[in-house]
């Protein structure tokens, strides 16, 4: 079951009933924008006990279109990777 931003805001409202919904949305947006800005600036984002987001460069290359067999140039691009912490790994895999 996927979790949406509105679901997370509802959970935060239950945990922090004294905060207004618009304030929780603003706090959440600020957090996401800071993560996005850091990744854009090629910085690691480490959330202790949860994991690390980091940017990895994929070099340009010649690839092949599987349908036609034609060679296509694929330009360099950046990907976002996530490595979970040992705590999160244990939580997910705990039976």
mmCIF file as gemmi writes it, N, C-alpha and C atoms, coordinates in Angstrom:
data_model
loop_
_atom_site.group_PDB
_atom_site.id
_atom_site.type_symbol
_atom_site.label_atom_id
_atom_site.label_alt_id
_atom_site.label_comp_id
_atom_site.label_asym_id
_atom_site.label_entity_id
_atom_site.label_seq_id
_atom_site.pdbx_PDB_ins_code
_atom_site.Cartn_x
_atom_site.Cartn_y
_atom_site.Cartn_z
_atom_site.occupancy
_atom_site.B_iso_or_equiv
_atom_site.pdbx_formal_charge
_atom_site.auth_seq_id
_atom_site.auth_asym_id
_atom_site.pdbx_PDB_model_num
ATOM 1 N N . UNK Axp A 1 ? 0.833 -1.18 0 1 0 ? 1 A 1
ATOM 2 C CA . UNK Axp A 1 ? 0 0 0 1 0 ? 1 A 1
ATOM 3 C C . UNK Axp A 1 ? 0.88 1.246 0 1 0 ? 1 A 1
ATOM 4 N N . UNK Axp A 2 ? 0.779 2.084 -1.02 1 0 ? 2 A 1
ATOM 5 C CA . UNK Axp A 2 ? 1.605 3.291 -1.069 1 0 ? 2 A 1
ATOM 6 C C . UNK Axp A 2 ? 1.153 4.328 -0.037 1 0 ? 2 A 1
ATOM 7 N N . UNK Axp A 3 ? 2.082 5.131 0.4 1 0 ? 3 A 1
ATOM 8 C CA . UNK Axp A 3 ? 1.797 6.193 1.363 1 0 ? 3 A 1
ATOM 9 C C . UNK Axp A 3 ? 1.933 7.528 0.649 1 0 ? 3 A 1
ATOM 10 N N . UNK Axp A 4 ? 0.906 8.346 0.736 1 0 ? 4 A 1
ATOM 11 C CA . UNK Axp A 4 ? 0.944 9.648 0.087 1 0 ? 4 A 1
ATOM 12 C C . UNK Axp A 4 ? 1.307 10.738 1.096 1 0 ? 4 A 1
ATOM 13 N N . UNK Axp A 5 ? 1.578 11.91 0.569 1 0 ? 5 A 1
ATOM 14 C CA . UNK Axp A 5 ? 1.928 13.042 1.416 1 0 ? 5 A 1
ATOM 15 C C . UNK Axp A 5 ? 0.773 13.361 2.365 1 0 ? 5 A 1
ATOM 16 N N . UNK Axp A 6 ? -0.448 13.295 1.88 1 0 ? 6 A 1
ATOM 17 C CA . UNK Axp A 6 ? -1.604 13.596 2.733 1 0 ? 6 A 1
ATOM 18 C C . UNK Axp A 6 ? -1.74 12.565 3.86 1 0 ? 6 A 1
ATOM 19 N N . UNK Axp A 7 ? -1.4 11.294 3.575 1 0 ? 7 A 1
ATOM 20 C CA . UNK Axp A 7 ? -1.425 10.267 4.626 1 0 ? 7 A 1
ATOM 21 C C . UNK Axp A 7 ? -0.401 10.582 5.712 1 0 ? 7 A 1
ATOM 22 N N . UNK Axp A 8 ? 0.771 11.022 5.302 1 0 ? 8 A 1
ATOM 23 C CA . UNK Axp A 8 ? 1.806 11.369 6.277 1 0 ? 8 A 1
ATOM 24 C C . UNK Axp A 8 ? 1.38 12.572 7.12 1 0 ? 8 A 1
ATOM 25 N N . UNK Axp A 9 ? 0.749 13.555 6.488 1 0 ? 9 A 1
ATOM 26 C CA . UNK Axp A 9 ? 0.265 14.735 7.213 1 0 ? 9 A 1
ATOM 27 C C . UNK Axp A 9 ? -0.798 14.314 8.232 1 0 ? 9 A 1
ATOM 28 N N . UNK Axp A 10 ? -1.689 13.405 7.856 1 0 ? 10 A 1
ATOM 29 C CA . UNK Axp A 10 ? -2.72 12.916 8.787 1 0 ? 10 A 1
ATOM 30 C C . UNK Axp A 10 ? -2.084 12.217 9.986 1 0 ? 10 A 1
ATOM 31 N N . UNK Axp A 11 ? -1.039 11.425 9.744 1 0 ? 11 A 1
ATOM 32 C CA . UNK Axp A 11 ? -0.338 10.754 10.839 1 0 ? 11 A 1
ATOM 33 C C . UNK Axp A 11 ? 0.333 11.77 11.765 1 0 ? 11 A 1
ATOM 34 N N . UNK Axp A 12 ? 0.925 12.805 11.163 1 0 ? 12 A 1
ATOM 35 C CA . UNK Axp A 12 ? 1.556 13.846 11.974 1 0 ? 12 A 1
ATOM 36 C C . UNK Axp A 12 ? 0.518 14.596 12.806 1 0 ? 12 A 1
ATOM 37 N N . UNK Axp A 13 ? -0.684 14.793 12.256 1 0 ? 13 A 1
ATOM 38 C CA . UNK Axp A 13 ? -1.756 15.455 13.003 1 0 ? 13 A 1
ATOM 39 C C . UNK Axp A 13 ? -2.152 14.641 14.225 1 0 ? 13 A 1
ATOM 40 N N . UNK Axp A 14 ? -2.142 13.321 14.085 1 0 ? 14 A 1
ATOM 41 C CA . UNK Axp A 14 ? -2.479 12.472 15.23 1 0 ? 14 A 1
ATOM 42 C C . UNK Axp A 14 ? -1.405 12.547 16.313 1 0 ? 14 A 1
ATOM 43 N N . UNK Axp A 15 ? -0.151 12.618 15.886 1 0 ? 15 A 1
ATOM 44 C CA . UNK Axp A 15 ? 0.96 12.665 16.836 1 0 ? 15 A 1
ATOM 45 C C . UNK Axp A 15 ? 1.075 14.045 17.492 1 0 ? 15 A 1
ATOM 46 N N . UNK Axp A 16 ? 0.851 15.108 16.69 1 0 ? 16 A 1
ATOM 47 C CA . UNK Axp A 16 ? 0.968 16.483 17.175 1 0 ? 16 A 1
ATOM 48 C C . UNK Axp A 16 ? -0.37 17.217 17.01 1 0 ? 16 A 1
ATOM 49 N N . UNK Axp A 17 ? -1.348 16.939 17.865 1 0 ? 17 A 1
ATOM 50 C CA . UNK Axp A 17 ? -2.669 17.56 17.699 1 0 ? 17 A 1
ATOM 51 C C . UNK Axp A 17 ? -2.679 19.063 17.956 1 0 ? 17 A 1
ATOM 52 N N . UNK Axp A 18 ? -1.656 19.586 18.636 1 0 ? 18 A 1
ATOM 53 C CA . UNK Axp A 18 ? -1.607 21.011 18.92 1 0 ? 18 A 1
ATOM 54 C C . UNK Axp A 18 ? -1.114 21.847 17.733 1 0 ? 18 A 1
ATOM 55 N N . UNK Axp A 19 ? -0.605 21.205 16.675 1 0 ? 19 A 1
ATOM 56 C CA . UNK Axp A 19 ? -0.143 21.931 15.489 1 0 ? 19 A 1
ATOM 57 C C . UNK Axp A 19 ? -1.248 21.956 14.433 1 0 ? 19 A 1
ATOM 58 N N . UNK Axp A 20 ? -1.374 23.098 13.761 1 0 ? 20 A 1
ATOM 59 C CA . UNK Axp A 20 ? -2.364 23.226 12.696 1 0 ? 20 A 1
ATOM 60 C C . UNK Axp A 20 ? -1.925 22.445 11.465 1 0 ? 20 A 1
ATOM 61 N N . UNK Axp A 21 ? -2.907 22.009 10.684 1 0 ? 21 A 1
ATOM 62 C CA . UNK Axp A 21 ? -2.612 21.226 9.481 1 0 ? 21 A 1
ATOM 63 C C . UNK Axp A 21 ? -1.759 22.029 8.505 1 0 ? 21 A 1
ATOM 64 N N . UNK Axp A 22 ? -2.073 23.316 8.333 1 0 ? 22 A 1
ATOM 65 C CA . UNK Axp A 22 ? -1.3 24.139 7.386 1 0 ? 22 A 1
ATOM 66 C C . UNK Axp A 22 ? 0.152 24.286 7.831 1 0 ? 22 A 1
ATOM 67 N N . UNK Axp A 23 ? 0.379 24.309 9.159 1 0 ? 23 A 1
ATOM 68 C CA . UNK Axp A 23 ? 1.753 24.385 9.664 1 0 ? 23 A 1
ATOM 69 C C . UNK Axp A 23 ? 2.504 23.086 9.405 1 0 ? 23 A 1
ATOM 70 N N . UNK Axp A 24 ? 1.823 21.951 9.595 1 0 ? 24 A 1
ATOM 71 C CA . UNK Axp A 24 ? 2.447 20.654 9.321 1 0 ? 24 A 1
ATOM 72 C C . UNK Axp A 24 ? 2.799 20.518 7.841 1 0 ? 24 A 1
ATOM 73 N N . UNK Axp A 25 ? 1.913 20.978 6.976 1 0 ? 25 A 1
ATOM 74 C CA . UNK Axp A 25 ? 2.173 20.931 5.53 1 0 ? 25 A 1
ATOM 75 C C . UNK Axp A 25 ? 3.388 21.788 5.194 1 0 ? 25 A 1
ATOM 76 N N . UNK Axp A 26 ? 3.454 22.984 5.794 1 0 ? 26 A 1
ATOM 77 C CA . UNK Axp A 26 ? 4.579 23.887 5.533 1 0 ? 26 A 1
ATOM 78 C C . UNK Axp A 26 ? 5.898 23.276 6.021 1 0 ? 26 A 1
ATOM 79 N N . UNK Axp A 27 ? 5.887 22.676 7.21 1 0 ? 27 A 1
ATOM 80 C CA . UNK Axp A 27 ? 7.087 22.035 7.758 1 0 ? 27 A 1
ATOM 81 C C . UNK Axp A 27 ? 7.538 20.893 6.851 1 0 ? 27 A 1
ATOM 82 N N . UNK Axp A 28 ? 6.576 20.09 6.409 1 0 ? 28 A 1
ATOM 83 C CA . UNK Axp A 28 ? 6.88 18.957 5.541 1 0 ? 28 A 1
ATOM 84 C C . UNK Axp A 28 ? 7.45 19.426 4.205 1 0 ? 28 A 1
ATOM 85 N N . UNK Axp A 29 ? 6.859 20.491 3.64 1 0 ? 29 A 1
ATOM 86 C CA . UNK Axp A 29 ? 7.361 21.042 2.373 1 0 ? 29 A 1
ATOM 87 C C . UNK Axp A 29 ? 8.771 21.601 2.522 1 0 ? 29 A 1
ATOM 88 N N . UNK Axp A 30 ? 9.035 22.27 3.633 1 0 ? 30 A 1
ATOM 89 C CA . UNK Axp A 30 ? 10.377 22.805 3.887 1 0 ? 30 A 1
ATOM 90 C C . UNK Axp A 30 ? 11.387 21.658 3.95 1 0 ? 30 A 1
ATOM 91 N N . UNK Axp A 31 ? 11.023 20.589 4.66 1 0 ? 31 A 1
ATOM 92 C CA . UNK Axp A 31 ? 11.903 19.431 4.772 1 0 ? 31 A 1
ATOM 93 C C . UNK Axp A 31 ? 12.214 18.843 3.397 1 0 ? 31 A 1
ATOM 94 N N . UNK Axp A 32 ? 11.169 18.611 2.592 1 0 ? 32 A 1
ATOM 95 C CA . UNK Axp A 32 ? 11.38 18.021 1.263 1 0 ? 32 A 1
ATOM 96 C C . UNK Axp A 32 ? 12.194 18.941 0.359 1 0 ? 32 A 1
ATOM 97 N N . UNK Axp A 33 ? 11.956 20.24 0.449 1 0 ? 33 A 1
ATOM 98 C CA . UNK Axp A 33 ? 12.724 21.183 -0.373 1 0 ? 33 A 1
ATOM 99 C C . UNK Axp A 33 ? 14.195 21.213 0.027 1 0 ? 33 A 1
ATOM 100 N N . UNK Axp A 34 ? 14.48 21.098 1.324 1 0 ? 34 A 1
ATOM 101 C CA . UNK Axp A 34 ? 15.874 21.05 1.776 1 0 ? 34 A 1
ATOM 102 C C . UNK Axp A 34 ? 16.57 19.791 1.272 1 0 ? 34 A 1
ATOM 103 N N . UNK Axp A 35 ? 15.867 18.663 1.303 1 0 ? 35 A 1
ATOM 104 C CA . UNK Axp A 35 ? 16.432 17.411 0.778 1 0 ? 35 A 1
ATOM 105 C C . UNK Axp A 35 ? 16.709 17.566 -0.717 1 0 ? 35 A 1
ATOM 106 N N . UNK Axp A 36 ? 15.733 18.122 -1.444 1 0 ? 36 A 1
ATOM 107 C CA . UNK Axp A 36 ? 15.884 18.308 -2.886 1 0 ? 36 A 1
ATOM 108 C C . UNK Axp A 36 ? 17.046 19.242 -3.217 1 0 ? 36 A 1
ATOM 109 N N . UNK Axp A 37 ? 17.161 20.344 -2.473 1 0 ? 37 A 1
ATOM 110 C CA . UNK Axp A 37 ? 18.241 21.305 -2.708 1 0 ? 37 A 1
ATOM 111 C C . UNK Axp A 37 ? 19.607 20.677 -2.432 1 0 ? 37 A 1
ATOM 112 N N . UNK Axp A 38 ? 19.697 19.926 -1.342 1 0 ? 38 A 1
ATOM 113 C CA . UNK Axp A 38 ? 20.974 19.27 -1.008 1 0 ? 38 A 1
ATOM 114 C C . UNK Axp A 38 ? 21.379 18.273 -2.081 1 0 ? 38 A 1
ATOM 115 N N . UNK Axp A 39 ? 20.432 17.489 -2.554 1 0 ? 39 A 1
ATOM 116 C CA . UNK Axp A 39 ? 20.746 16.511 -3.602 1 0 ? 39 A 1
ATOM 117 C C . UNK Axp A 39 ? 21.124 17.208 -4.909 1 0 ? 39 A 1
ATOM 118 N N . UNK Axp A 40 ? 20.47 18.313 -5.194 1 0 ? 40 A 1
ATOM 119 C CA . UNK Axp A 40 ? 20.808 19.073 -6.408 1 0 ? 40 A 1
ATOM 120 C C . UNK Axp A 40 ? 22.23 19.62 -6.322 1 0 ? 40 A 1
ATOM 121 N N . UNK Axp A 41 ? 22.662 19.974 -5.111 1 0 ? 41 A 1
ATOM 122 C CA . UNK Axp A 41 ? 24.016 20.485 -4.897 1 0 ? 41 A 1
ATOM 123 C C . UNK Axp A 41 ? 25.027 19.361 -4.683 1 0 ? 41 A 1
ATOM 124 N N . UNK Axp A 42 ? 24.632 18.129 -5.003 1 0 ? 42 A 1
ATOM 125 C CA . UNK Axp A 42 ? 25.47 16.94 -4.917 1 0 ? 42 A 1
ATOM 126 C C . UNK Axp A 42 ? 25.961 16.661 -3.498 1 0 ? 42 A 1
ATOM 127 N N . UNK Axp A 43 ? 25.113 16.966 -2.509 1 0 ? 43 A 1
ATOM 128 C CA . UNK Axp A 43 ? 25.429 16.668 -1.115 1 0 ? 43 A 1
ATOM 129 C C . UNK Axp A 43 ? 24.652 15.429 -0.68 1 0 ? 43 A 1
ATOM 130 N N . UNK Axp A 44 ? 25.209 14.691 0.271 1 0 ? 44 A 1
ATOM 131 C CA . UNK Axp A 44 ? 24.512 13.534 0.838 1 0 ? 44 A 1
ATOM 132 C C . UNK Axp A 44 ? 23.483 14.024 1.843 1 0 ? 44 A 1
ATOM 133 N N . UNK Axp A 45 ? 22.371 13.319 1.922 1 0 ? 45 A 1
ATOM 134 C CA . UNK Axp A 45 ? 21.352 13.608 2.928 1 0 ? 45 A 1
ATOM 135 C C . UNK Axp A 45 ? 21.255 12.376 3.82 1 0 ? 45 A 1
ATOM 136 N N . UNK Axp A 46 ? 21.678 12.53 5.066 1 0 ? 46 A 1
ATOM 137 C CA . UNK Axp A 46 ? 21.707 11.41 5.994 1 0 ? 46 A 1
ATOM 138 C C . UNK Axp A 46 ? 20.636 11.603 7.062 1 0 ? 46 A 1
ATOM 139 N N . UNK Axp A 47 ? 19.749 10.631 7.169 1 0 ? 47 A 1
ATOM 140 C CA . UNK Axp A 47 ? 18.72 10.63 8.205 1 0 ? 47 A 1
ATOM 141 C C . UNK Axp A 47 ? 19.048 9.483 9.14 1 0 ? 47 A 1
ATOM 142 N N . UNK Axp A 48 ? 19.588 9.798 10.305 1 0 ? 48 A 1
ATOM 143 C CA . UNK Axp A 48 ? 20.059 8.783 11.251 1 0 ? 48 A 1
ATOM 144 C C . UNK Axp A 48 ? 18.956 7.798 11.591 1 0 ? 48 A 1
ATOM 145 N N . UNK Axp A 49 ? 19.297 6.535 11.56 1 0 ? 49 A 1
ATOM 146 C CA . UNK Axp A 49 ? 18.348 5.483 11.88 1 0 ? 49 A 1
ATOM 147 C C . UNK Axp A 49 ? 17.418 5.141 10.725 1 0 ? 49 A 1
ATOM 148 N N . UNK Axp A 50 ? 17.589 5.851 9.612 1 0 ? 50 A 1
ATOM 149 C CA . UNK Axp A 50 ? 16.697 5.622 8.481 1 0 ? 50 A 1
ATOM 150 C C . UNK Axp A 50 ? 17.47 5.303 7.216 1 0 ? 50 A 1
ATOM 151 N N . UNK Axp A 51 ? 18.409 6.173 6.842 1 0 ? 51 A 1
ATOM 152 C CA . UNK Axp A 51 ? 19.217 5.901 5.663 1 0 ? 51 A 1
ATOM 153 C C . UNK Axp A 51 ? 19.865 7.141 5.087 1 0 ? 51 A 1
ATOM 154 N N . UNK Axp A 52 ? 20.464 6.964 3.913 1 0 ? 52 A 1
ATOM 155 C CA . UNK Axp A 52 ? 21.195 8.034 3.236 1 0 ? 52 A 1
ATOM 156 C C . UNK Axp A 52 ? 20.717 8.141 1.783 1 0 ? 52 A 1
ATOM 157 N N . UNK Axp A 53 ? 20.422 9.364 1.36 1 0 ? 53 A 1
ATOM 158 C CA . UNK Axp A 53 ? 20.157 9.659 -0.051 1 0 ? 53 A 1
ATOM 159 C C . UNK Axp A 53 ? 21.426 10.275 -0.62 1 0 ? 53 A 1
ATOM 160 N N . UNK Axp A 54 ? 21.824 9.843 -1.806 1 0 ? 54 A 1
ATOM 161 C CA . UNK Axp A 54 ? 22.993 10.426 -2.445 1 0 ? 54 A 1
ATOM 162 C C . UNK Axp A 54 ? 22.817 10.398 -3.961 1 0 ? 54 A 1
ATOM 163 N N . UNK Axp A 55 ? 23.583 11.263 -4.61 1 0 ? 55 A 1
ATOM 164 C CA . UNK Axp A 55 ? 23.5 11.385 -6.067 1 0 ? 55 A 1
ATOM 165 C C . UNK Axp A 55 ? 24.631 10.592 -6.707 1 0 ? 55 A 1
ATOM 166 N N . UNK Axp A 56 ? 24.312 9.893 -7.783 1 0 ? 56 A 1
ATOM 167 C CA . UNK Axp A 56 ? 25.317 9.125 -8.502 1 0 ? 56 A 1
ATOM 168 C C . UNK Axp A 56 ? 25.218 9.47 -9.983 1 0 ? 56 A 1
ATOM 169 N N . UNK Axp A 57 ? 26.37 9.687 -10.618 1 0 ? 57 A 1
ATOM 170 C CA . UNK Axp A 57 ? 26.403 10.068 -12.022 1 0 ? 57 A 1
ATOM 171 C C . UNK Axp A 57 ? 26.452 8.818 -12.897 1 0 ? 57 A 1
ATOM 172 N N . UNK Axp A 58 ? 25.615 8.805 -13.916 1 0 ? 58 A 1
ATOM 173 C CA . UNK Axp A 58 ? 25.652 7.724 -14.904 1 0 ? 58 A 1
ATOM 174 C C . UNK Axp A 58 ? 26.283 8.315 -16.166 1 0 ? 58 A 1
ATOM 175 N N . UNK Axp A 59 ? 27.408 7.764 -16.583 1 0 ? 59 A 1
ATOM 176 C CA . UNK Axp A 59 ? 28.131 8.293 -17.735 1 0 ? 59 A 1
ATOM 177 C C . UNK Axp A 59 ? 27.34 8.147 -19.028 1 0 ? 59 A 1
ATOM 178 N N . UNK Axp A 60 ? 27.677 9.01 -19.986 1 0 ? 60 A 1
ATOM 179 C CA . UNK Axp A 60 ? 27.039 8.899 -21.297 1 0 ? 60 A 1
ATOM 180 C C . UNK Axp A 60 ? 27.541 7.629 -21.982 1 0 ? 60 A 1
ATOM 181 N N . UNK Axp A 61 ? 26.71 7.094 -22.854 1 0 ? 61 A 1
ATOM 182 C CA . UNK Axp A 61 ? 27.085 5.835 -23.507 1 0 ? 61 A 1
ATOM 183 C C . UNK Axp A 61 ? 26.267 5.651 -24.767 1 0 ? 61 A 1
ATOM 184 N N . UNK Axp A 62 ? 26.705 4.716 -25.587 1 0 ? 62 A 1
ATOM 185 C CA . UNK Axp A 62 ? 25.921 4.308 -26.737 1 0 ? 62 A 1
ATOM 186 C C . UNK Axp A 62 ? 25.109 3.087 -26.32 1 0 ? 62 A 1
ATOM 187 N N . UNK Axp A 63 ? 23.809 3.181 -26.468 1 0 ? 63 A 1
ATOM 188 C CA . UNK Axp A 63 ? 22.944 2.057 -26.125 1 0 ? 63 A 1
ATOM 189 C C . UNK Axp A 63 ? 22.184 1.619 -27.364 1 0 ? 63 A 1
ATOM 190 N N . UNK Axp A 64 ? 21.375 0.596 -27.204 1 0 ? 64 A 1
ATOM 191 C CA . UNK Axp A 64 ? 20.686 0.033 -28.362 1 0 ? 64 A 1
ATOM 192 C C . UNK Axp A 64 ? 19.182 0.027 -28.103 1 0 ? 64 A 1
ATOM 193 N N . UNK Axp A 65 ? 18.418 0.437 -29.1 1 0 ? 65 A 1
ATOM 194 C CA . UNK Axp A 65 ? 16.967 0.357 -29.038 1 0 ? 65 A 1
ATOM 195 C C . UNK Axp A 65 ? 16.594 -1.108 -29.25 1 0 ? 65 A 1
ATOM 196 N N . UNK Axp A 66 ? 16.007 -1.778 -28.266 1 0 ? 66 A 1
ATOM 197 C CA . UNK Axp A 66 ? 15.744 -3.21 -28.398 1 0 ? 66 A 1
ATOM 198 C C . UNK Axp A 66 ? 14.71 -3.549 -29.477 1 0 ? 66 A 1
ATOM 199 N N . UNK Axp A 67 ? 13.853 -2.604 -29.792 1 0 ? 67 A 1
ATOM 200 C CA . UNK Axp A 67 ? 12.812 -2.871 -30.785 1 0 ? 67 A 1
ATOM 201 C C . UNK Axp A 67 ? 13.377 -2.856 -32.207 1 0 ? 67 A 1
ATOM 202 N N . UNK Axp A 68 ? 14.221 -1.844 -32.484 1 0 ? 68 A 1
ATOM 203 C CA . UNK Axp A 68 ? 14.728 -1.69 -33.851 1 0 ? 68 A 1
ATOM 204 C C . UNK Axp A 68 ? 16.173 -2.162 -34.013 1 0 ? 68 A 1
ATOM 205 N N . UNK Axp A 69 ? 16.902 -2.285 -32.904 1 0 ? 69 A 1
ATOM 206 C CA . UNK Axp A 69 ? 18.306 -2.661 -32.981 1 0 ? 69 A 1
ATOM 207 C C . UNK Axp A 69 ? 19.211 -1.483 -33.291 1 0 ? 69 A 1
ATOM 208 N N . UNK Axp A 70 ? 18.641 -0.297 -33.427 1 0 ? 70 A 1
ATOM 209 C CA . UNK Axp A 70 ? 19.376 0.912 -33.772 1 0 ? 70 A 1
ATOM 210 C C . UNK Axp A 70 ? 20.205 1.394 -32.582 1 0 ? 70 A 1
ATOM 211 N N . UNK Axp A 71 ? 21.43 1.873 -32.843 1 0 ? 71 A 1
ATOM 212 C CA . UNK Axp A 71 ? 22.292 2.422 -31.805 1 0 ? 71 A 1
ATOM 213 C C . UNK Axp A 71 ? 21.844 3.846 -31.495 1 0 ? 71 A 1
ATOM 214 N N . UNK Axp A 72 ? 21.707 4.13 -30.191 1 0 ? 72 A 1
ATOM 215 C CA . UNK Axp A 72 ? 21.229 5.441 -29.745 1 0 ? 72 A 1
ATOM 216 C C . UNK Axp A 72 ? 22.207 5.97 -28.709 1 0 ? 72 A 1
ATOM 217 N N . UNK Axp A 73 ? 22.524 7.272 -28.801 1 0 ? 73 A 1
ATOM 218 C CA . UNK Axp A 73 ? 23.398 7.896 -27.811 1 0 ? 73 A 1
ATOM 219 C C . UNK Axp A 73 ? 22.565 8.279 -26.595 1 0 ? 73 A 1
ATOM 220 N N . UNK Axp A 74 ? 22.996 7.837 -25.416 1 0 ? 74 A 1
ATOM 221 C CA . UNK Axp A 74 ? 22.329 8.18 -24.167 1 0 ? 74 A 1
ATOM 222 C C . UNK Axp A 74 ? 23.228 9.157 -23.424 1 0 ? 74 A 1
ATOM 223 N N . UNK Axp A 75 ? 22.752 10.396 -23.176 1 0 ? 75 A 1
ATOM 224 C CA . UNK Axp A 75 ? 23.605 11.385 -22.512 1 0 ? 75 A 1
ATOM 225 C C . UNK Axp A 75 ? 23.824 11.069 -21.037 1 0 ? 75 A 1
ATOM 226 N N . UNK Axp A 76 ? 24.805 11.742 -20.458 1 0 ? 76 A 1
ATOM 227 C CA . UNK Axp A 76 ? 25.1 11.594 -19.035 1 0 ? 76 A 1
ATOM 228 C C . UNK Axp A 76 ? 23.9 12.062 -18.218 1 0 ? 76 A 1
ATOM 229 N N . UNK Axp A 77 ? 23.63 11.361 -17.121 1 0 ? 77 A 1
ATOM 230 C CA . UNK Axp A 77 ? 22.539 11.788 -16.239 1 0 ? 77 A 1
ATOM 231 C C . UNK Axp A 77 ? 22.878 11.46 -14.802 1 0 ? 77 A 1
ATOM 232 N N . UNK Axp A 78 ? 22.137 12.074 -13.887 1 0 ? 78 A 1
ATOM 233 C CA . UNK Axp A 78 ? 22.347 11.862 -12.463 1 0 ? 78 A 1
ATOM 234 C C . UNK Axp A 78 ? 21.158 11.118 -11.892 1 0 ? 78 A 1
ATOM 235 N N . UNK Axp A 79 ? 21.434 10.145 -11.03 1 0 ? 79 A 1
ATOM 236 C CA . UNK Axp A 79 ? 20.403 9.356 -10.377 1 0 ? 79 A 1
ATOM 237 C C . UNK Axp A 79 ? 20.469 9.579 -8.875 1 0 ? 79 A 1
ATOM 238 N N . UNK Axp A 80 ? 19.325 9.442 -8.222 1 0 ? 80 A 1
ATOM 239 C CA . UNK Axp A 80 ? 19.271 9.511 -6.774 1 0 ? 80 A 1
ATOM 240 C C . UNK Axp A 80 ? 19.241 8.08 -6.245 1 0 ? 80 A 1
ATOM 241 N N . UNK Axp A 81 ? 20.146 7.76 -5.345 1 0 ? 81 A 1
ATOM 242 C CA . UNK Axp A 81 ? 20.202 6.438 -4.74 1 0 ? 81 A 1
ATOM 243 C C . UNK Axp A 81 ? 19.899 6.549 -3.254 1 0 ? 81 A 1
ATOM 244 N N . UNK Axp A 82 ? 19.419 5.466 -2.688 1 0 ? 82 A 1
ATOM 245 C CA . UNK Axp A 82 ? 19.104 5.415 -1.263 1 0 ? 82 A 1
ATOM 246 C C . UNK Axp A 82 ? 19.725 4.169 -0.667 1 0 ? 82 A 1
ATOM 247 N N . UNK Axp A 83 ? 20.412 4.342 0.438 1 0 ? 83 A 1
ATOM 248 C CA . UNK Axp A 83 ? 20.963 3.195 1.162 1 0 ? 83 A 1
ATOM 249 C C . UNK Axp A 83 ? 20.372 3.234 2.563 1 0 ? 83 A 1
ATOM 250 N N . UNK Axp A 84 ? 19.635 2.165 2.902 1 0 ? 84 A 1
ATOM 251 C CA . UNK Axp A 84 ? 18.987 2.142 4.211 1 0 ? 84 A 1
ATOM 252 C C . UNK Axp A 84 ? 19.975 1.846 5.32 1 0 ? 84 A 1
ATOM 253 N N . UNK Axp A 85 ? 19.636 2.313 6.515 1 0 ? 85 A 1
ATOM 254 C CA . UNK Axp A 85 ? 20.475 2.06 7.684 1 0 ? 85 A 1
ATOM 255 C C . UNK Axp A 85 ? 20.29 0.623 8.159 1 0 ? 85 A 1
ATOM 256 N N . UNK Axp A 86 ? 21.205 0.191 8.992 1 0 ? 86 A 1
ATOM 257 C CA . UNK Axp A 86 ? 21.099 -1.166 9.55 1 0 ? 86 A 1
ATOM 258 C C . UNK Axp A 86 ? 19.844 -1.289 10.406 1 0 ? 86 A 1
ATOM 259 N N . UNK Axp A 87 ? 19.487 -0.215 11.12 1 0 ? 87 A 1
ATOM 260 C CA . UNK Axp A 87 ? 18.281 -0.235 11.957 1 0 ? 87 A 1
ATOM 261 C C . UNK Axp A 87 ? 17.034 -0.471 11.117 1 0 ? 87 A 1
ATOM 262 N N . UNK Axp A 88 ? 16.913 0.265 10.016 1 0 ? 88 A 1
ATOM 263 C CA . UNK Axp A 88 ? 15.755 0.115 9.138 1 0 ? 88 A 1
ATOM 264 C C . UNK Axp A 88 ? 15.75 -1.268 8.504 1 0 ? 88 A 1
ATOM 265 N N . UNK Axp A 89 ? 16.924 -1.754 8.115 1 0 ? 89 A 1
ATOM 266 C CA . UNK Axp A 89 ? 17.032 -3.097 7.53 1 0 ? 89 A 1
ATOM 267 C C . UNK Axp A 89 ? 16.522 -4.153 8.505 1 0 ? 89 A 1
ATOM 268 N N . UNK Axp A 90 ? 16.949 -4.032 9.76 1 0 ? 90 A 1
ATOM 269 C CA . UNK Axp A 90 ? 16.514 -4.994 10.778 1 0 ? 90 A 1
ATOM 270 C C . UNK Axp A 90 ? 15.019 -4.88 11.031 1 0 ? 90 A 1
ATOM 271 N N . UNK Axp A 91 ? 14.488 -3.671 11.032 1 0 ? 91 A 1
ATOM 272 C CA . UNK Axp A 91 ? 13.055 -3.467 11.262 1 0 ? 91 A 1
ATOM 273 C C . UNK Axp A 91 ? 12.233 -4.086 10.138 1 0 ? 91 A 1
ATOM 274 N N . UNK Axp A 92 ? 12.66 -3.876 8.907 1 0 ? 92 A 1
ATOM 275 C CA . UNK Axp A 92 ? 11.931 -4.406 7.77 1 0 ? 92 A 1
ATOM 276 C C . UNK Axp A 92 ? 12.006 -5.931 7.71 1 0 ? 92 A 1
ATOM 277 N N . UNK Axp A 93 ? 13.162 -6.486 8.021 1 0 ? 93 A 1
ATOM 278 C CA . UNK Axp A 93 ? 13.375 -7.918 7.909 1 0 ? 93 A 1
ATOM 279 C C . UNK Axp A 93 ? 13.106 -8.693 9.185 1 0 ? 93 A 1
ATOM 280 N N . UNK Axp A 94 ? 12.682 -8.01 10.243 1 0 ? 94 A 1
ATOM 281 C CA . UNK Axp A 94 ? 12.363 -8.693 11.495 1 0 ? 94 A 1
ATOM 282 C C . UNK Axp A 94 ? 11.07 -9.468 11.341 1 0 ? 94 A 1
ATOM 283 N N . UNK Axp A 95 ? 11.084 -10.719 11.761 1 0 ? 95 A 1
ATOM 284 C CA . UNK Axp A 95 ? 9.89 -11.55 11.571 1 0 ? 95 A 1
ATOM 285 C C . UNK Axp A 95 ? 9.163 -11.74 12.867 1 0 ? 95 A 1
